[in-house]
Amino acid sequence: MNKLALAAITASLLFSAAAFAAPETYNIDSNHSMPRFEYSHFGYSQQLSRFDKTTGKITLDRATKTGSVDVVIDATSVNTGFPLFNTHIQDVDFFDTAKYPTITFKSSKVNFDGDKVASVDGDLTVKGVTKPVTLTVKSFLCMPHPMLKKEACGATATTVIKRSEFNAGKYAPYVSDEVTLTIPVEAVKE
């Protein structure tokens, strides 16, 4: 094999490896990404509510096992199932959406277990208060979307927070201070 052919093959392999290792960016699909929160109501029952509007980006480099997650939740889209309670929970004692209309999560590290995302460390901001949290990823899948004909990724991630740490602790401990936050997300490659 001559030197020119060897150089061309080497350059081709290096270019292919670089292209494979390139980070891929995915836009969060708001129609299939509705974060929810669950808490105990006086010990009688577990109450479940959700947010109907979520945006953001996820970047993954599966070759180097790195990435980033940026989620913006529209707190005014809270959906408890009851319009009156939706208004009540947006009041100053809870989300105070007039002053803080969004809840955000910004990752500091994406942790892999083999080829799958296992957890995401980052900062959660609610009512202007930022705290570090770890989202445990319970499911993770990337594959071509059968309808959109584009690469898509999905995951379900959870964490437990204390709402009092975010200045939203009214009625605690009767209405539990601990809240399970679940973020199911689907995102489509740019």
HELIX and SHEET records of a PDB file:
HELIX    1   1 LYS A    3  PHE A   20  1                                  18    
HELIX    2   2 SER A   30  HIS A   32  5                                   3    
HELIX    3   3 ALA A   75  SER A   77  5                                   3    
HELIX    4   4 PRO A   83  ILE A   89  1                                   7    
HELIX    5   5 ARG A  163  PHE A  166  5                                   4    
SHEET    1   A11 VAL A  78  ASN A  79  0                                        
SHEET    2   A11 SER A  45  PHE A  51 -1                                        
SHEET    3   A11 ARG A  36  HIS A  41 -1                                        
SHEET    4   A11 GLU A 178  LYS A 189 -1                                        
SHEET    5   A11 GLU A  24  ILE A  28 -1                                        
SHEET    6   A11 THR A  54  ASP A  61 -1                                        
SHEET    7   A11 THR A  66  ASP A  74 -1                                        
SHEET    8   A11 THR A 102  ASP A 113 -1                                        
SHEET    9   A11 LYS A 116  VAL A 126 -1                                        
SHEET   10   A11 VAL A 129  PRO A 144 -1                                        
SHEET   11   A11 GLU A 151  LYS A 162 -1                                        
END                                                                             
